[in-house]
Amino acid sequence: MSSTTSVAWTPQGARSQNERLILWLIRRNGPMPRAALAQATGLSAQAVTNITRELIAAGLLDAGGERQRGKVGQPLRPLALAPDGALFLGLKVGRRMAELVLVDFLGQIRQMRSQPYPFPDPDRTRDFTVAATAEILAGLTDEQRARLSGMGMATPYYLWDWGHEMEPWRGRDLRLELSERLAMPVWLENDGSCACGAEMIFGTAELPENFLYFYIAHFAGGGVVLDGRLRHGPTRNAGALGSYPVPDGRQVLDVASVSVLESALGRPLPLDDSAWDLSPAILQEWLDKSATVLSHAALGAVAVLDLPLVVIDGAMPPALRDALVATMAVKMAATRHHGITLPVLRAGTLGRRARALGAAALPLDEEFLPGGTFSAPRPVRGGHDPRETPMHSRGAS
């Protein structure tokens, strides 16, 4: 197979802010009629009609939804996102496996390629990505290729700090190498930030404008969202929750990571979540210790930022994730927190898919969302402060 793809990238054209806003509102609220879009945006009915007509012509909106009858007048036809409106590639570089996904405009994974390895190597990762991209693109029609917006990369920062095997990553710009080999734009963000962004864009639960996000995989990471925007910080390393120090001199990732669970088991866990077979005693010890350090980190962030919600997700079976949320709720309530309003704890909705989906969301965000990287207005439905939820229900997903 050729070392480069033969399909050149063609930009679709920049979308206006009003177009992006309408696409975002429909993404977060589901199909909406024009009247509801006009009310939500403050635009005139004629302006919404003109904008949505252009979006339909561009193949980004589908006007074929079932009509809804309003209080008076003619039935209203809701507008929905067109699944084939745009396509995105997302590359996740993990500790044990690289994954490349093709994602449609709705956030559904159309295709996936993966490469397990003992540890990530930049040359092997580059060659895998180039070959897998060529294979995926070869199966697309000309129209689908024309709707490809580019590739996003989700990778941990400071990979060379993981051990001497990772030293080849120091000084490498894999994003630039892939952009040149693939002849398409490639974006790069921290994998924890990407997972958080995926929850914001593709997640199925309502989110407030401010929340903390943990992602527990081979190591731990996360993100912090303030005023509806995923914050990156001056060095683009905000939300590095795995590096948060805990009282015994360690960091969160030294305790609340899948790698720690594997060390206790004495064997690697399968990449297939459904095949995990865990000793109850080892599992309970891991849950207790992980929940303790995660609660410490969460309370520190809440004390500084007054966050109403903490989301916990990870590359693990949903039942284990839910058990971690429930155990963390008990630990947090038992921790001295005078002067701090306890946040709601909630499981994330994407699990193992979050980092790859977040990578694919980078080009989506660049072309189709308002506000900047993983940033958007609040949903039309609004909502209440999630801290009003009773504590006994805070472990629900």
Backbone torsions as a table, in degrees:
resi	resn	phi	psi	omega
1	MET	NA	144.8	-178.1
2	SER	-63.4	149.1	179.3
3	SER	-79.1	-5.9	176.0
4	THR	-133.0	157.2	176.4
5	THR	-82.1	155.5	-179.3
6	SER	-102.1	8.5	-177.2
7	VAL	-107.9	112.5	179.4
8	ALA	-78.3	146.0	179.0
9	TRP	-79.7	137.8	177.6
10	THR	-125.1	116.8	-178.5
11	PRO	-64.2	145.6	-179.9
12	GLN	-83.9	-14.8	-177.6
13	GLY	105.5	143.1	-177.2
14	ALA	-71.2	139.9	177.1
15	ARG	-97.0	144.1	179.3
16	SER	-70.0	164.9	179.1
17	GLN	-63.1	-38.3	179.1
18	ASN	-66.8	-38.0	175.7
19	GLU	-63.3	-44.6	179.4
20	ARG	-61.7	-40.9	-179.5
21	LEU	-62.9	-44.6	179.5
22	ILE	-64.0	-42.2	178.1
23	LEU	-62.6	-39.3	179.8
24	TRP	-67.3	-42.9	-179.7
25	LEU	-60.5	-41.5	178.8
26	ILE	-69.7	-35.9	178.4
27	ARG	-62.0	-43.5	-175.5
28	ARG	-83.6	-26.9	-174.1
29	ASN	-108.6	-7.5	-174.9
30	GLY	86.1	-177.8	-177.6
31	PRO	-53.6	136.0	-177.4
32	MET	-135.2	138.9	173.6
33	PRO	-75.6	164.1	-176.6
34	ARG	-60.8	-37.0	-178.6
35	ALA	-61.4	-40.8	178.9
36	ALA	-68.5	-35.9	177.6
37	LEU	-65.7	-40.2	178.4
38	ALA	-63.4	-42.0	179.4
39	GLN	-65.0	-41.3	-176.4
40	ALA	-71.7	-34.8	-175.3
41	THR	-93.1	-21.1	-174.3
42	GLY	81.1	4.0	177.3
43	LEU	-80.7	158.0	177.3
44	SER	-69.8	158.2	178.8
45	ALA	-59.9	-38.0	-179.5
46	GLN	-67.1	-40.4	179.6
47	ALA	-63.8	-42.6	178.8
48	VAL	-64.2	-40.5	178.4
49	THR	-61.0	-44.3	-179.4
50	ASN	-65.4	-44.2	-178.3
51	ILE	-65.4	-47.0	-177.8
52	THR	-67.9	-31.0	176.1
53	ARG	-62.3	-41.3	177.8
54	GLU	-66.9	-39.5	179.1
55	LEU	-66.9	-35.6	175.7
56	ILE	-66.4	-44.1	179.4
57	ALA	-63.3	-31.5	179.2
58	ALA	-79.7	-4.2	178.8
59	GLY	82.0	13.9	-177.2
60	LEU	-94.2	-23.5	178.2
61	LEU	-121.3	149.9	178.9
62	ASP	-115.4	122.5	-178.6
63	ALA	-97.8	14.4	-175.0
64	GLY	-93.9	16.0	-177.9
65	GLY	-69.9	163.1	179.7
66	GLU	-68.4	136.1	-177.2
67	ARG	-66.8	144.1	174.5
68	GLN	-114.3	136.4	180.0
69	ARG	-90.6	127.3	176.8
70	GLY	-82.9	-170.2	-178.6
71	LYS	-67.6	-39.9	178.8
72	VAL	-139.3	163.1	173.7
73	GLY	83.1	-163.4	-176.0
74	GLN	-75.7	153.3	176.2
75	PRO	-58.7	148.1	-178.6
76	LEU	-101.3	130.3	178.5
77	ARG	-95.5	116.7	-179.9
78	PRO	-74.3	149.0	176.8
79	LEU	-101.1	136.9	-178.7
80	ALA	-123.8	158.7	173.2
81	LEU	-66.3	140.4	176.4
82	ALA	-86.4	119.9	-176.7
83	PRO	-53.8	-36.5	-178.5
84	ASP	-91.3	11.6	-176.8
85	GLY	-61.3	-35.5	177.6
86	ALA	-156.8	154.8	178.3
87	LEU	-127.3	150.8	-175.5
88	PHE	-141.4	143.2	173.7
89	LEU	-101.9	138.9	178.1
90	GLY	-131.0	126.0	179.0
91	LEU	-111.2	122.1	174.0
92	LYS	-107.8	122.4	175.9
93	VAL	-102.6	105.5	-179.1
94	GLY	-103.9	179.4	-178.9
95	ARG	-69.1	-33.3	-175.4
96	ARG	-118.4	-8.1	-176.0
97	MET	-160.8	142.4	169.2
98	ALA	-100.3	140.6	178.8
99	GLU	-130.3	136.8	173.9
100	LEU	-121.0	126.2	-178.6
101	VAL	-122.6	150.5	169.0
102	LEU	-108.2	121.7	-173.3
103	VAL	-119.7	138.5	-179.7
104	ASP	-90.7	-176.0	-172.9
105	PHE	-67.3	-21.4	178.3
106	LEU	-88.4	-6.9	-177.0
107	GLY	90.5	14.6	177.5
108	GLN	-88.2	136.0	178.8
109	ILE	-79.1	115.6	-179.1
110	ARG	-85.3	-41.0	-179.7
111	GLN	-143.7	154.6	177.4
112	MET	-144.0	139.6	171.0
113	ARG	-127.4	145.3	-178.2
114	SER	-141.0	155.9	177.8
115	GLN	-141.0	103.7	174.2
116	PRO	-70.6	154.7	177.6
117	TYR	-158.3	160.6	176.0
118	PRO	-64.7	-38.0	174.6
119	PHE	-159.3	153.5	-176.3
120	PRO	-70.6	134.7	178.0
121	ASP	-123.6	132.7	-174.9
122	PRO	-62.6	-38.9	180.0
123	ASP	-66.8	-46.4	-180.0
124	ARG	-65.2	-39.3	179.1
125	THR	-64.5	-42.3	177.6
126	ARG	-61.9	-48.0	-177.1
127	ASP	-65.3	-40.4	176.3
128	PHE	-60.5	-45.1	-176.5
129	THR	-65.0	-42.5	179.4
130	VAL	-63.5	-46.0	-178.9
131	ALA	-67.3	-43.2	-179.3
132	ALA	-67.2	-36.8	176.9
133	THR	-63.8	-44.1	178.5
134	ALA	-60.7	-39.4	179.9
135	GLU	-66.1	-42.4	179.1
136	ILE	-66.2	-46.2	-177.4
137	LEU	-66.2	-30.4	180.0
138	ALA	-63.8	-24.7	-179.6
139	GLY	-92.0	1.9	-179.6
140	LEU	-95.2	154.1	173.4
141	THR	-77.5	167.6	176.9
142	ASP	-59.1	-39.6	179.7
143	GLU	-64.7	-42.1	179.4
144	GLN	-66.6	-40.1	177.5
145	ARG	-62.4	-36.9	-179.9
146	ALA	-66.4	-21.0	-179.0
147	ARG	-97.5	6.6	176.8
148	LEU	-77.8	123.6	-174.1
149	SER	-93.7	-8.5	-179.4
150	GLY	130.2	-167.0	-176.0
151	MET	-128.3	141.2	171.0
152	GLY	-112.8	149.1	178.5
153	MET	-118.7	131.8	173.0
154	ALA	-114.5	114.5	-177.9
155	THR	-145.7	145.6	175.5
156	PRO	-62.9	144.6	172.7
157	TYR	-80.3	159.7	177.4
158	TYR	56.4	45.3	-179.7
159	LEU	-57.4	-31.8	-176.7
160	TRP	-68.6	-12.2	177.2
161	ASP	-79.9	-6.1	-177.7
162	TRP	-78.0	-14.0	-178.0
163	GLY	147.5	171.9	-175.2
164	HIS	-65.4	-24.5	178.6
165	GLU	-64.4	-22.3	-175.8
166	MET	-92.9	0.5	-177.0
167	GLU	-55.6	-32.7	178.3
168	PRO	-59.7	-17.3	179.1
169	TRP	-75.8	-21.1	-176.9
170	ARG	-63.3	123.8	178.3
171	GLY	82.5	-2.6	179.9
172	ARG	-85.5	139.0	175.6
173	ASP	-114.3	80.4	-177.2
174	LEU	-66.0	-30.6	177.4
175	ARG	-59.2	-47.4	-179.8
176	LEU	-65.9	-41.1	-179.8
177	GLU	-61.3	-43.8	-179.8
178	LEU	-69.2	-38.7	178.5
179	SER	-59.8	-40.7	179.4
180	GLU	-71.5	-42.4	-178.9
181	ARG	-68.7	-36.4	-174.0
182	LEU	-93.6	-10.4	-178.5
183	ALA	55.7	44.6	175.2
184	MET	-150.0	157.8	178.2
185	PRO	-68.9	143.4	178.6
186	VAL	-131.7	129.1	177.8
187	TRP	-106.5	154.4	-177.6
188	LEU	-135.0	133.3	172.3
189	GLU	-145.2	159.7	174.1
190	ASN	-56.3	142.2	-175.1
191	ASP	-65.5	-34.5	176.8
192	GLY	-66.4	-40.6	176.7
193	SER	-63.6	-39.8	178.8
194	CYS	-64.0	-41.7	178.8
195	ALA	-62.2	-41.7	178.0
196	CYS	-64.0	-43.9	178.0
197	GLY	-61.7	-37.4	178.0
198	ALA	-63.3	-39.3	177.7
199	GLU	-63.5	-37.7	178.7
200	MET	-66.2	-40.5	-172.1
201	ILE	-90.5	-44.2	-173.1
202	PHE	-110.2	-8.2	-178.1
203	GLY	-63.9	158.0	-173.7
204	THR	-102.4	2.4	-179.2
205	ALA	-110.1	150.5	174.6
206	GLU	-65.3	142.7	179.2
207	LEU	-128.6	141.3	173.8
208	PRO	-77.0	177.7	-179.2
209	GLU	-74.3	-17.2	-176.7
210	ASN	-132.2	123.6	176.0
211	PHE	-162.3	163.4	177.4
212	LEU	-108.7	145.7	-174.4
213	TYR	-133.8	124.7	173.0
214	PHE	-107.3	138.9	171.5
215	TYR	-126.8	118.5	-175.4
216	ILE	-105.5	110.0	176.0
217	ALA	-127.4	-145.1	178.3
218	HIS	-52.5	-41.8	166.5
219	PHE	-120.3	176.2	-177.9
220	ALA	-104.1	150.2	176.3
221	GLY	-154.0	-162.1	178.4
222	GLY	168.6	-158.5	-178.5
223	GLY	-163.0	163.1	176.7
224	VAL	-131.3	131.6	-178.0
225	VAL	-115.3	124.4	179.1
226	LEU	-128.8	131.0	179.2
227	ASP	54.7	37.6	176.8
228	GLY	77.8	9.0	-176.5
229	ARG	-124.4	132.6	173.4
230	LEU	-70.8	119.1	-175.1
231	ARG	-88.4	135.3	-178.2
232	HIS	-105.9	-29.7	-177.8
233	GLY	82.9	168.5	-176.0
234	PRO	-59.1	-33.5	179.6
235	THR	-105.8	14.4	180.0
236	ARG	58.4	35.4	-179.8
237	ASN	-126.6	17.1	175.4
238	ALA	-63.8	149.6	-178.4
239	GLY	79.1	18.2	177.6
240	ALA	-78.1	66.2	-170.8
241	LEU	-71.0	-22.1	175.6
242	GLY	-64.6	-26.5	-179.2
243	SER	-90.5	1.0	-179.4
244	TYR	-62.7	127.7	-178.2
245	PRO	-74.7	143.3	176.1
246	VAL	-114.0	162.8	-168.4
247	PRO	-57.9	-26.5	-176.8
248	ASP	-84.6	9.7	177.4
249	GLY	94.4	-6.4	177.7
250	ARG	-92.0	-176.5	175.2
251	GLN	-115.6	165.1	-179.3
252	VAL	-54.0	-42.7	-176.6
253	LEU	-66.4	-18.7	177.3
254	ASP	-74.6	-11.4	-176.4
255	VAL	-123.8	-54.2	-173.5
256	ALA	-94.5	67.1	178.8
257	SER	-141.3	152.3	176.7
258	VAL	-64.1	-30.5	178.5
259	SER	-61.0	-35.4	177.8
260	VAL	-67.7	-40.9	177.5
261	LEU	-63.1	-40.4	177.7
262	GLU	-64.5	-39.6	178.5
263	SER	-63.4	-39.4	178.2
264	ALA	-66.7	-35.3	178.8
265	LEU	-77.2	-24.5	-177.7
266	GLY	80.1	19.8	-179.2
267	ARG	-162.6	154.3	175.5
268	PRO	-73.1	147.1	176.5
269	LEU	-85.7	148.1	179.2
270	PRO	-61.3	148.7	175.5
271	LEU	-69.9	-17.9	174.9
272	ASP	-87.0	111.1	-177.0
273	ASP	-55.5	-37.0	-175.1
274	SER	-67.4	-14.2	-178.1
275	ALA	-96.5	6.0	180.0
276	TRP	-69.7	131.4	177.6
277	ASP	-127.4	105.2	-169.8
278	LEU	-113.1	137.0	173.9
279	SER	-66.5	128.1	-178.4
280	PRO	-56.9	-40.1	-178.3
281	ALA	-66.8	-45.8	179.2
282	ILE	-65.1	-41.0	-179.5
283	LEU	-61.9	-45.1	-178.2
284	GLN	-65.6	-38.8	177.8
285	GLU	-63.9	-42.5	178.7
286	TRP	-64.1	-42.6	179.3
287	LEU	-61.0	-45.4	-177.9
288	ASP	-62.5	-48.2	-177.4
289	LYS	-69.3	-41.0	179.9
290	SER	-65.0	-45.0	-179.6
291	ALA	-62.6	-33.9	179.6
292	THR	-64.7	-48.5	-177.8
293	VAL	-73.3	-34.6	177.2
294	LEU	-65.9	-38.8	177.3
295	SER	-63.9	-40.8	178.5
296	HIS	-60.6	-47.9	-180.0
297	ALA	-65.3	-41.9	-178.5
298	ALA	-64.7	-43.7	-179.5
299	LEU	-65.9	-35.1	176.2
300	GLY	-61.8	-44.6	179.2
301	ALA	-66.8	-40.2	-179.4
302	VAL	-67.1	-37.6	178.7
303	ALA	-62.1	-34.7	-178.8
304	VAL	-83.5	-39.6	-168.4
305	LEU	-113.8	-5.3	179.3
306	ASP	55.2	51.4	-177.3
307	LEU	-83.4	133.4	-177.3
308	PRO	-85.1	-12.8	-172.3
309	LEU	-142.7	140.7	170.9
310	VAL	-123.9	123.5	179.5
311	VAL	-105.0	133.0	178.8
312	ILE	-121.5	122.2	177.7
313	ASP	-136.9	176.3	178.9
314	GLY	173.6	172.3	178.4
315	ALA	-87.6	76.2	-175.8
316	MET	-157.4	165.5	178.4
317	PRO	-61.1	144.4	-179.6
318	PRO	-55.5	-36.5	-179.4
319	ALA	-64.5	-37.7	178.2
320	LEU	-69.4	-41.1	177.1
321	ARG	-60.1	-43.9	179.9
322	ASP	-66.3	-36.7	177.2
323	ALA	-65.3	-36.7	178.1
324	LEU	-65.7	-41.7	177.6
325	VAL	-61.3	-46.7	-178.3
326	ALA	-64.8	-42.2	179.2
327	THR	-66.3	-38.4	178.6
328	MET	-64.9	-37.4	178.4
329	ALA	-62.2	-41.0	178.2
330	VAL	-65.2	-45.7	-179.1
331	LYS	-62.6	-43.5	-176.6
332	MET	-66.3	-41.0	179.9
333	ALA	-65.4	-29.8	-178.3
334	ALA	-85.3	-12.9	179.9
335	THR	-81.2	141.7	179.3
336	ARG	-61.8	119.3	-176.5
337	HIS	-136.9	33.7	178.6
338	HIS	-57.7	132.9	179.9
339	GLY	85.6	-0.3	179.4
340	ILE	-119.9	130.7	173.7
341	THR	-84.1	116.7	-176.8
342	LEU	-60.4	138.6	177.5
343	PRO	-81.5	163.0	167.4
344	VAL	-72.9	142.1	173.1
345	LEU	-109.2	133.3	-176.2
346	ARG	-144.5	142.0	174.7
347	ALA	-74.1	144.3	172.6
348	GLY	-69.4	173.6	-172.8
349	THR	-115.8	0.0	-172.8
350	LEU	-113.7	-23.2	176.6
351	GLY	60.6	-136.2	-174.7
352	ARG	-62.7	-22.5	-177.6
353	ARG	-75.6	-13.4	-165.8
354	ALA	-59.6	-45.0	-174.2
355	ARG	-69.4	-42.4	179.0
356	ALA	-67.1	-40.3	177.1
357	LEU	-64.4	-39.0	178.0
358	GLY	-65.1	-35.5	175.8
359	ALA	-63.6	-45.6	179.2
360	ALA	-65.5	-25.2	179.9
361	ALA	-73.7	-15.8	-179.9
362	LEU	-62.4	-50.9	175.3
363	PRO	-67.7	-31.0	175.9
364	LEU	-61.5	-45.8	179.8
365	ASP	-61.4	-41.1	-176.8
366	GLU	-62.9	-36.4	-173.2
367	GLU	-103.7	-24.3	-166.5
368	PHE	-129.3	-6.2	-179.0
369	LEU	-110.0	149.1	177.7
370	PRO	-83.3	150.2	164.2
371	GLY	100.0	-22.2	-178.1
372	GLY	121.4	-175.9	-174.2
373	THR	-56.9	114.7	177.6
374	PHE	50.5	53.9	179.4
375	SER	-140.5	136.0	-179.0
376	ALA	-162.9	162.0	178.0
377	PRO	-65.5	165.3	177.1
378	ARG	-68.7	154.1	176.7
379	PRO	-61.5	154.1	-179.0
380	VAL	-59.9	-35.0	-173.9
381	ARG	-66.3	-14.5	-178.6
382	GLY	68.1	-137.6	178.8
383	GLY	148.8	177.4	-178.3
384	HIS	-109.7	168.4	174.6
385	ASP	-66.4	119.5	-176.0
386	PRO	-62.9	-13.5	177.7
387	ARG	-71.2	-9.9	174.6
388	GLU	-72.9	-14.0	178.4
389	THR	-67.1	132.7	178.8
390	PRO	-58.7	147.6	-177.1
391	MET	-60.0	-32.9	-175.1
392	HIS	-68.2	-15.4	-178.5
393	SER	-105.4	6.6	-171.4
394	ARG	-75.4	-11.7	178.3
395	GLY	-87.0	-1.8	-176.6
396	ALA	-71.7	148.1	177.8
397	SER	-91.2	NA	NA
